């Protein structure tokens, strides 16, 4: 048996005069991208290009589904990083294929390559201005030669190497002209359809046409609209392109800052930290002052916290920022509110006092944003000060935000206010309404940074009411909203609420799984709050299973954690578990003293006792 390969469709006719030879003709279609990728990956396995995804994708894009071309590219291409170059033999073959084309097919191939993913028969016709008859002949020639194909209404290049060779034959003026015509064509379509779907392609054509300013204006305008439409991650990609094109250092900083903010709104934490860190580095090199106090600074701190950074270090930095006289008064107030949240998480009242002292000169100034000032007082008094003052501040903040334009700040403030309303004794419905408003804004505007926290606040309102079925449904929604996020702290918090719901419903298997997942999510980034929560969950699970057997060391460790956290909000559950363990060990008097001290001296008087704690209060006769 002999196997022959050929491009000619009439190859079998060459055997008509041969005796007893009846060749079987098999038409081989190109490999699809998945099969092409598999072939290249197998070829490069064990070589220096093993795992080099940019190289593999480059081979797939230029191989045209041809196993021979793919193999040659994978084995003999030049370069270990972009730009890669095809072997000279393949480039020569690609150039030779073009030699047989007349002017019209060549121009069609060049126009298709210039348009790229936006190529279609209509756009190629409009770009070239060719006659309909000439266009038909040219398309037939290219299709017969296997250089182009059709997917829906899009012309696709079968061999990127041949297309690259065709582009090489364009003079620089001719290439710029085609890109300019392509940009004008796509921009006209964009204005007609009122869509930003083609913004990236259109800007690229303006850039290649030498119109960099026009490209940047198009990208930033489209990015701004995408942010408003709830597509911040898509907007971030356009801001990235704008930063790459511009040659102005100040403009580059502005585009990077816009990209960072879009990534923050989309809760894409790891890329955000990378971009924000790059931005801070560039700012330090372009400003005379080493201090850089802006919104990105605070967003970076919050992102690091969500990714599990050391809270104590973040608190020190935020406190320093709140005290910085080189920062604006408004920025200092925002930094102080963030520092107070960290201090609350660490159950550090002394740090909170230091923060309020540091920001006092700034808060006394006129012109401070009412929302920022109300948020500062709300956070401090909810966690450390007078609950009624915290409640009043939460009401002021909520009223101000409900009248404000929709946006990230509104969603953030309403979610914070929901927590304060719940913790400071407002009707649960008020807290739920504020959280629901925050969630609606966050989901409509694509603000992933605020969607899951808002849903989690709704979960907590139903948990506080004892409606476990509804709380479980909202827990599942909050977890779904957090599904693809790298937010370790937020994910751990949501999972711990799910564990509490499971414990209250006596779903012990689910509870154990959720406790473990919550512990794994937070990892080493545990705070006193998260640590006592997980410890109390583990012991409550053991009590419900009937196998709780705490040692003296266990009780001492638990009591130490309780002393560190007992002044903080939400410690009823942990207190009830510790009292139950003391009773289990026959230490009724110690249990009674601990409960009395907690209820009368340390617990913030904002809401009714958690059910298990109320049971123990009656059992021990504690007033």
For each residue, the residues with C-beta under 8 A, 3 or more apart:
1:
2:
3:
4: 11 23
5:
6: 11
7: 146
8: 11
9:
10: 13 14
11: 4 6 8 14 23 25
12: 15 23 25
13: 10 16
14: 10 11
15: 12 18 21 22 23
16: 13
17:
18: 15 21
19:
20:
21: 15 18
22: 15
23: 4 11 12 15
24:
25: 11 12
26:
27:
28:
29: 65
30: 64 65 66 158
31: 35 36 39 63 65 66 67 70
32: 35 36 65
33: 36 37 60 65
34: 37 38
35: 31 32 38 39 65
36: 31 32 33 39 40 59 60 63 65 70
37: 33 34 40 41 56 57 60
38: 34 35 41 42
39: 31 35 36 42 43 67 70 71 74
40: 36 37 43 44 56 59 60 63 70 73 74
41: 37 38 44 45 56
42: 38 39 45
43: 39 40 70 71 74 75
44: 40 41 47 49 50 52 55 56 74
45: 41 42 50
46: 50
47: 44 50
48: 52 80
49: 44 52 55 56 74 80
50: 44 45 46 47
51:
52: 44 48 49 55 56 80
53: 56 57
54: 57 58 81 82
55: 44 49 52 58 59 77 80 84
56: 37 40 41 44 49 52 53 59 60
57: 37 53 54 60 61
58: 54 55 61 62 73 77 82 84
59: 36 40 55 56 62 63 70 73 74 77
60: 33 36 37 40 56 57 63 70
61: 57 58 160
62: 58 59 69 73 86 159 160 161 164
63: 31 36 40 59 60 66 69 70 73 160
64: 30 69 157 158 159 160 161 162
65: 29 30 31 32 33 35 36 70 158
66: 30 31 63 69 70 159
67: 31 39 70 71
68: 71 72
69: 62 63 64 66 72 73 90 159 161
70: 31 36 39 40 43 59 60 63 65 66 67 73 74
71: 39 43 67 68 74 75
72: 68 69 75 76 77 86 87 89 90
73: 40 58 59 62 63 69 70 76 77 86 87 90
74: 39 40 43 44 49 59 70 71 77
75: 43 71 72
76: 72 73 87 89
77: 55 58 59 72 73 74 84 85 86 87
78: 84 85 86 87
79: 82 83 84 85
80: 48 49 52 55
81: 54 84
82: 54 58 79
83: 79
84: 55 58 77 78 79 81
85: 77 78 79
86: 62 72 73 77 78 90 91 94 161
87: 72 73 76 77 78 90 91
88: 91 92
89: 72 76 92 93
90: 69 72 73 86 87 93 94 161
91: 86 87 88 94 95 161 165
92: 88 89 95 96
93: 89 90 96 97
94: 86 90 91 97 98 159 161 162 164 165
95: 91 92 98 99 165
96: 92 93 99
97: 93 94 100 101 145 147 159 162 165
98: 94 95 101 106 109 162 165 166 169
99: 95 96
100: 97 145
101: 97 98 105 106 109 141 142 145
102: 105 106 138 141
103: 106 107
104: 107 108 130 134 135 137 138
105: 101 102 108 109 137 138 141 142
106: 98 101 102 103 109 110 166 169
107: 103 104 110 111 128 130 138
108: 104 105 111 112 124 128 130 135 138 139 142
109: 98 101 105 106 112 113 142 147 148 157 162 163 166
110: 106 107 113 114 166 167 169 170 178
111: 107 108 114 115 119 124 127 128 178
112: 108 109 115 119 124 148 155 157 163
113: 109 110 116 157 163 164 166 167
114: 110 111 127 167 175 178 179 182 205
115: 111 112 118 119 120 123 124 127 182
116: 113 119 201
117: 154 201
118: 115 123 182 186 198 201
119: 111 112 115 116 123 124 154 155 156
120: 115 123 124 153 154 155
121: 124 125 135 139 150 153 155
122: 125 126 153
123: 115 118 119 120 126 127 182 185
124: 108 111 112 115 119 120 121 127 128 135 155
125: 121 122 128 129 130 132 135
126: 122 123 129 185
127: 111 114 115 123 124 178 181 182 185
128: 107 108 111 124 125 135
129: 125 126
130: 104 107 108 125 134 135 138
131: 134 135
132: 125 135 136
133: 136 137
134: 104 130 131 137 138
135: 104 108 121 124 125 128 130 131 132 138 139
136: 132 133 139 140
137: 104 105 133 134 140 141
138: 102 104 105 107 108 130 134 135 141 142
139: 108 121 135 136 142 143 148
140: 136 137 143 144
141: 101 102 105 137 138 144 145
142: 101 105 108 109 138 139 145 147 148
143: 139 140 146 147 148 149 150
144: 140 141
145: 97 100 101 141 142
146: 7 143 158 159
147: 97 109 142 143 157 158 159 162 163
148: 109 112 139 142 143 155 156 157 158
149: 143 155 156 158
150: 121 143 153 154 155 156
151: 154 156
152:
153: 120 121 122 150
154: 117 119 120 150 151
155: 112 119 120 121 124 148 149 150
156: 119 148 149 150 151
157: 64 109 112 113 147 148 160 162 163
158: 30 64 65 146 147 148 149 162
159: 62 64 66 69 94 97 146 147 162 163
160: 61 62 63 64 157 163 164
161: 62 64 69 86 90 91 94 164 165
162: 64 94 97 98 109 147 157 158 159 165 166
163: 109 112 113 147 157 159 160 166 167
164: 62 94 113 160 161 167 168
165: 91 94 95 97 98 161 162 168 169
166: 98 106 109 110 113 162 163 169 170
167: 110 113 114 163 164 170 175
168: 164 165
169: 98 106 110 165 166
170: 110 166 167 174 175 178
171: 174 175
172: 175 176
173: 176 177
174: 170 171 177 178
175: 114 167 170 171 172 178 179 208
176: 172 173 179 180 208 209 210
177: 173 174 180 181 209
178: 110 111 114 127 170 174 175 181 182
179: 114 175 176 182 183 205 206 208 209
180: 176 177 183 184 205 206 209 211
181: 127 177 178 184 185
182: 114 115 118 123 127 178 179 185 186 205
183: 179 180 186 187 202 205 206 209 211 214
184: 180 181 187 188
185: 123 126 127 181 182 188 189
186: 118 182 183 189 190 198 201 202 205
187: 183 184 190 191 202 218
188: 184 185 191 192
189: 185 186 192 193 198
190: 186 187 193 194 195 196 197 198 199 202
191: 187 188 194
192: 188 189
193: 189 190 197
194: 190 191
195: 190 198
196: 190 199 222 225 226
197: 190 193
198: 118 186 189 190 195 201 202
199: 190 196 202 203 218 219 222 238
200: 203 204 219 237 238 241
201: 116 117 118 186 198 204 205
202: 183 186 187 190 198 199 205 206 218
203: 199 200 206 207 215 216 218 219 222 238 241 245
204: 200 201 207 208 215 241
205: 114 179 180 182 183 186 201 202 208 209
206: 179 180 183 202 203 209 211 212 214 215 218
207: 203 204 210 211 212 215 245
208: 175 176 179 204 205
209: 176 177 179 180 183 205 206
210: 176 207
211: 180 183 206 207 214 215
212: 206 207 215 216 245 246 247
213: 216 217
214: 183 206 211 217 218
215: 203 204 206 207 211 212 218 219 242 245
216: 203 212 213 219 220 242 245 246 251 255
217: 213 214 220 221
218: 187 199 202 203 206 214 215 221 222
219: 199 200 203 215 216 222 223 238 239 241 242 245
220: 216 217 223 224 238 239 242 255 258
221: 217 218 224 225
222: 196 199 203 218 219 225 226 235 238
223: 219 220 226 227 235 236 238 239 242 258 262
224: 220 221 227 228 235
225: 196 221 222 228 229
226: 196 222 223 229 231 232 234 235 238
227: 223 224 231 232 235 262 265 445
228: 224 225 445
229: 225 226 445 446
230: 443 444 445 446 447
231: 226 227 234 235 446
232: 226 227 235 236 262 263 265 266 446 447 448
233: 236 237 262 263 266 268 446
234: 226 231 237 238
235: 222 223 224 226 227 231 232 238 239 258 262
236: 223 232 233 239 240 259 262 263 266 268 271
237: 200 233 234 240 241
238: 199 200 203 219 220 222 223 226 234 235 241 242
239: 219 220 223 235 236 242 243 255 256 258 259 262
240: 236 237 243 244 255 259
241: 200 203 204 219 237 238 244 245
242: 215 216 219 220 223 238 239 245 246 255
243: 239 240 246 252 255 256 259
244: 240 241
245: 203 207 212 215 216 219 241 242
246: 212 216 242 243 251 252 255
247: 212
248: 251 252
249: 252 253 282 286
250: 253 254 286
251: 216 246 248 254 255
252: 243 246 248 249 255 256 282
253: 249 250 256 257 279 282 283 286
254: 250 251 257 258
255: 216 220 239 240 242 243 246 251 252 258 259
256: 239 243 252 253 259 260 275 278 279 282
257: 253 254 260 261 279 294 296
258: 220 223 235 239 254 255 261 262
259: 236 239 240 243 255 256 262 263 275
260: 256 257 263 264 272 275 276 279 296 299
261: 257 258 264 265 295 296 299
262: 223 227 232 233 235 236 239 258 259 265 266
263: 232 233 236 259 260 266 268 271 272 275
264: 260 261 267 272 276 299 303 449
265: 227 232 261 262 408 445 446 447 448 449
266: 232 233 236 262 263 446 447 448 449
267: 264 448 449 452 485 487
268: 233 236 263 271 272 448
269: 272 273 303 306 307 485 486 487
270: 273 274 307 486
271: 236 263 268 274 275
272: 260 263 264 268 269 275 276 299 300 303
273: 269 270 276 277 300 303 304 307
274: 270 271 277 278
275: 256 259 260 263 271 272 278 279
276: 260 264 272 273 279 280 296 299 300 303
277: 273 274 280 281 300
278: 256 274 275 281 282
279: 253 256 257 260 275 276 282 283 296
280: 276 277 283 284 292 296 297 300
281: 277 278 284 285
282: 249 252 253 256 278 279 285 286
283: 253 279 280 286 287 292
284: 280 281 287 290 292
285: 281 282
286: 249 250 253 282 283
287: 283 284 290 292
288:
289: 292 326
290: 284 287
291: 324 326 327
292: 280 283 284 287 289 297
293: 297 321 324 326 327 328 331 335
294: 257 297 331
295: 261 298 299 331 334
296: 257 260 261 276 279 280 299 300
297: 280 292 293 294 300 301 321 335
298: 295 301 302 318 321 331 334 335 338
299: 260 261 264 272 276 295 296 302 303
300: 272 273 276 277 280 296 297 303 304
301: 297 298 304 305 314 317 318 338
302: 298 299 305 306 338
303: 264 269 272 273 276 299 300 306 307
304: 273 300 301 307 309 314
305: 301 302 308 309 311 314 342 489
306: 269 302 303 486 487 488 489 490
307: 269 270 273 303 304 486 487 488
308: 305 488 489 522 523 524 525
309: 304 305 313 314 525
310: 313 314 525
311: 305 314 315 342 345 346 525 527
312: 315 316 346
313: 309 310 316 317
314: 301 304 305 309 310 311 317 318 342
315: 311 312 318 319 339 342 343 346 348 351
316: 312 313 319 320
317: 301 313 314 320 321
318: 298 301 314 315 321 322 335 336 338 339 342 355
319: 315 316 322 323 336 339 351 354 355 358
320: 316 317 323 324
321: 293 297 298 317 318 324 327 331 332 335 339
322: 318 319 332 333 335 336 339 355 358 359 362
323: 319 320 332 358 359
324: 291 293 320 321 327 332 335
325:
326: 289 291 293
327: 291 293 321 324 331 332 335
328: 293 331 332
329: 332 333 362 363 365 367 368
330: 333 334 367 368 369 372
331: 293 294 295 298 321 327 328 334 335
332: 321 322 323 324 327 328 329 335 336 359 362
333: 322 329 330 336 337 359 362 363 368 369 372 373 376
334: 295 298 330 331 337 338 372
335: 293 297 298 318 321 322 324 327 331 332 338 339 359
336: 318 319 322 332 333 339 340 355 356 358 359 362 363 376
337: 333 334 340 341 372 375 376 379
338: 298 301 302 318 334 335 341 342
339: 315 318 319 321 322 335 336 342 343 351 355
340: 336 337 343 344 352 355 356 376 379 380 383 384
341: 337 338 344 345 379
342: 305 311 314 315 318 338 339 345 346 351
343: 315 339 340 346 348 349 351 352 355 383 384
344: 340 341 347 352 379 383 384 568 569
345: 311 341 342 527 529
346: 311 312 315 342 343 351 527 528 529
347: 344 527 528 529 564 565 567 568
348: 315 343 351 352
349: 343 352 353 384 567
350: 353 354
351: 315 319 339 342 343 346 348 354 355
352: 340 343 344 348 349 355 356 380 383 384
353: 349 350 356 357 384
354: 319 350 351 357 358
355: 318 319 322 336 339 340 343 351 352 358 359 380
356: 336 340 352 353 359 360 380
357: 353 354 360
358: 319 322 323 336 354 355
359: 322 323 332 333 335 336 355 356 362 363 376
360: 356 357 363 364
361: 364 365
362: 322 329 332 333 336 359 365 368
363: 329 333 336 359 360 368 373 376
364: 360 361
365: 329 361 362 368
366:
367: 329 330
368: 329 330 333 362 363 365 372 373
369: 330 333 372 373
370: 373 374 396 400
371: 374 375 397 400 401 404 409 413
372: 330 333 334 337 368 369 375 376
373: 333 363 368 369 370 376 377
374: 370 371 377 378 393 394 396 397 400
375: 337 371 372 378 379 393 397 413 416
376: 333 336 337 340 359 363 372 373 379 380
377: 373 374 380 381 389 390 393
378: 374 375 381 382 390 393 394 397 416 417 420
379: 337 340 341 344 375 376 382 383 390 416 420
380: 340 352 355 356 376 377 383 384 385 390
381: 377 378 384 385 386 387 388 389 390 393 424
382: 378 379 385 387 390 394 419 420 423 424 569
383: 340 343 344 352 379 380 390 568 569
384: 340 343 344 349 352 353 380 381 567
385: 380 381 382 389 390
386: 381 389 390
387: 381 382 390 391 423 424 425 604 605 606
388: 381 391 392 424
389: 377 381 385 386 392 393
390: 377 378 379 380 381 382 383 385 386 387 393 394 420 423 424
391: 387 388 394 395 420 421 424 425 426
392: 388 389 395 396
393: 374 375 377 378 381 389 390 396 397 420
394: 374 378 382 390 391 397 398 417 420 421 424 426
395: 391 392 398 399 421 426
396: 370 374 392 393 399 400
397: 371 374 375 378 393 394 400 401 413 416 417 420
398: 394 395 401 402 414 417 421 430 434
399: 395 396 402 403
400: 370 371 374 396 397 403 404
401: 371 397 398 404 409 410 413 414 417
402: 398 399 414 437
403: 399 400
404: 371 400 401 407 409 410
405: 410
406: 410 411 441 444 445
407: 404 410 411 441 445
408: 265 411 412 445 447 449 450
409: 371 401 404 412 413
410: 401 404 405 406 407 413 414 438 441
411: 406 407 408 414 415 438 439 441 442 445 447 450 454
412: 408 409 415 416 438 449 450
413: 371 375 397 401 409 410 416 417
414: 398 401 402 410 411 417 418 434 435 437 438 441 454
415: 411 412 418 419 434 435 438 450 453 454 457
416: 375 378 379 397 412 413 419 420
417: 378 394 397 398 401 413 414 420 421 434
418: 414 415 421 422 431 432 434 435 438 454 457 458 461
419: 382 415 416 422 423 431 457 460
420: 378 379 382 390 391 393 394 397 416 417 423 424
421: 391 394 395 398 417 418 424 426 430 431 434
422: 418 419 426 428 431 457 460 461 464 607
423: 382 387 390 419 420 569 570 604 606 607
424: 381 382 387 388 390 391 394 420 421 606
425: 387 391 606 607
426: 391 394 395 421 422 430 431
427: 430 431
428: 422 431 432 461 464 465
429: 432 433
430: 398 421 426 427 433 434
431: 418 419 421 422 426 427 428 434 435 457 461
432: 418 428 429 435 436 458 461 462
433: 429 430 436 437
434: 398 414 415 417 418 421 430 431 437 438 457
435: 414 415 418 431 432 438 439 454 455 457 458 461
436: 432 433 439 440 454 458
437: 402 414 433 434 440 441
438: 410 411 412 414 415 418 434 435 441 442 450 454 457
439: 411 435 436 442 443 451 454 455 458
440: 436 437 443 444
441: 406 407 410 411 414 437 438 444 445 447 450
442: 411 438 439 445 447 448 449 450 451 454
443: 230 439 440 446 447 451
444: 230 406 440 441
445: 227 228 229 230 265 406 407 408 411 441 442
446: 229 230 231 232 233 265 266 443
447: 230 232 265 266 408 411 441 442 443 450 451
448: 232 265 266 267 268 442 451 452 481 485
449: 264 265 266 267 408 412 442 453
450: 408 411 412 415 438 441 442 447 453 454
451: 439 442 443 447 448 454 455 481
452: 267 448 455 456 478 481 482 485 487 490 494
453: 415 449 450 456 457 490
454: 411 414 415 418 435 436 438 439 442 450 451 457 458
455: 435 439 451 452 458 459 474 477 478 481
456: 452 453 459 460 474 475 478 490 493 494 497
457: 415 418 419 422 431 434 435 438 453 454 460 461
458: 418 432 435 436 439 454 455 461 462 474 478
459: 455 456 462 463 471 474 475 478 494 497
460: 419 422 456 457 463 464 471 497
461: 418 422 428 431 432 435 457 458 464 465
462: 432 458 459 465 467 468 470 471 474
463: 459 460 466 467 468 471 497 500 501
464: 422 428 460 461 607
465: 428 461 462
466: 463 611
467: 462 463 470 471
468: 462 463 471 472 501 504 505
469: 472 473
470: 462 467 473 474
471: 459 460 462 463 467 468 474 475 497 501
472: 468 469 475 476 498 501 505
473: 469 470 476 477
474: 455 456 458 459 462 470 471 477 478
475: 456 459 471 472 478 479 494 497 498 501
476: 472 473 479 480 498
477: 455 473 474 480 481
478: 452 455 456 458 459 474 475 481 482 494 497
479: 475 476 482 483 491 494 495 498
480: 476 477 483
481: 448 451 452 455 477 478
482: 452 478 479 485 487 490 491 494
483: 479 480
484:
485: 267 269 448 452 482 490 491
486: 269 270 306 307
487: 267 269 306 307 452 482 490 491
488: 306 307 308 491 492 521 522 523 525
489: 305 306 308 492 493 522 525
490: 306 452 453 456 482 485 487 493 494
491: 479 482 485 487 488 494 495 518 521
492: 488 489 495 496 518 519 521 522 530
493: 456 489 490 496 497 518 530
494: 452 456 459 475 478 479 482 490 491 497 498
495: 479 491 492 498 499 514 517 518 521
496: 492 493 499 500 514 515 518 530 533 534 537
497: 456 459 460 463 471 475 478 493 494 500 501
498: 472 475 476 479 494 495 501 502 510 514 518
499: 495 496 502 503 511 514 515 518 537
500: 463 496 497 503 504 537 573
501: 463 468 471 472 475 497 498 504 505
502: 498 499 505 507 508 510 511 514
503: 499 500 506 507 508 511 537 540 541 544
504: 468 500 501
505: 468 472 501 502
506: 503 544
507: 502 503 510 511
508: 502 503 511 512 541 544 545
509: 512 513
510: 498 502 507 513 514
511: 499 502 503 507 508 514 515 537 541
512: 508 509 515 516 541
513: 509 510 516 517
514: 495 496 498 499 502 510 511 517 518
515: 496 499 511 512 518 519 534 537 538 541
516: 512 513 519 520
517: 495 513 514 520 521
518: 491 492 493 495 496 498 499 514 515 521 522 534
519: 492 515 516 522 534
520: 516 517 523
521: 488 491 492 495 517 518
522: 308 488 489 492 518 519 525 526 530
523: 308 488 520 526
524: 308
525: 308 309 310 311 488 489 522
526: 522 523 530 531 534
527: 311 345 346 347 530 531
528: 346 347 531 532 561 564 565
529: 345 346 347 532 533 565 568 570
530: 492 493 496 522 526 527 533 534
531: 526 527 528 534 535 561
532: 528 529 535 536 558 561 562 564 565 571 574
533: 496 529 530 536 537 573 574
534: 496 515 518 519 526 530 531 537 538
535: 531 532 538 539 557 558 561 574
536: 532 533 539 540 558 573 574 577 578
537: 496 499 500 503 511 515 533 534 540 541
538: 515 534 535 541 542
539: 535 536 542 543 548 550 558 577 578 580 581
540: 503 536 537 543 544 573 577 580
541: 503 508 511 512 515 537 538 544 545
542: 538 539 545 547 548 549
543: 539 540 546 548 577 580 581 584
544: 503 506 508 540 541
545: 508 541 542 548
546: 543
547: 542
548: 539 542 543 545 581 584
549: 542
550: 539 554 555 558 581 584 585
551: 554 555
552: 555 556
553: 556 557
554: 550 551 557 558 581
555: 550 551 552 558 559 578 581 582 585
556: 552 553 559 560
557: 535 553 554 560 561
558: 532 535 536 539 550 554 555 561 562 577 578 581
559: 555 556 562 563 578 594
560: 556 557 563 564
561: 528 531 532 535 557 558 564 565 574
562: 532 558 559 565 566 571 574 575 578 594
563: 559 560 566
564: 347 528 532 560 561
565: 347 528 529 532 561 562 568 571 574
566: 562 563 571 575 598 602 603
567: 347 349 384 602 604
568: 344 347 383 529 565 571
569: 344 382 383 423 604 606
570: 423 529 573
571: 532 562 565 566 568 574 575 598 603
572: 575 576 603 609 610 612 613
573: 500 533 536 540 570 576 577 610 612 613
574: 532 533 535 536 561 562 565 571 577 578
575: 562 566 571 572 578 579 594 595 598 603 613
576: 572 573 579 580 610 612 613 615 616
577: 536 539 540 543 558 573 574 580 581 612
578: 536 539 555 558 559 562 574 575 581 582 594
579: 575 576 582 583 591 594 595 613 616 620
580: 539 540 543 576 577 583 584 612 616
581: 539 543 548 550 554 555 558 577 578 584 585
582: 555 578 579 585 587 588 590 591 594
583: 579 580 586 587 588 591 616
584: 543 548 550 580 581
585: 550 555 581 582
586: 583
587: 582 583 590 591
588: 582 583 591 592 620
589: 592 593
590: 582 587 593 594
591: 579 582 583 587 588 594 595 616 620
592: 588 589 595 596 620 621 622
593: 589 590 596 597
594: 559 562 575 578 579 582 590 591 597 598
595: 575 579 591 592 598 599 613 616 617 620 622
596: 592 593 599 600 622 623
597: 593 594 600 601 602
598: 566 571 575 594 595 601 602 603
599: 595 596 603 609 617 622
600: 596 597 603 623
601: 597 598
602: 566 567 597 598
603: 566 571 572 575 598 599 600
604: 387 423 567 569
605: 387
606: 387 423 424 425 569
607: 422 423 425 464
608: 614
609: 572 599 613 614 617
610: 572 573 576 613 614
611: 466 614 615
612: 572 573 576 577 580 615 616
613: 572 573 575 576 579 595 609 610 616 617
614: 608 609 610 611 617 618
615: 576 611 612 618 619
616: 576 579 580 583 591 595 612 613 619 620 622
617: 595 599 609 613 614 620 622
618: 614 615 621
619: 615 616
620: 579 588 591 592 595 616 617
621: 592 618
622: 592 595 596 599 616 617
623: 596 600
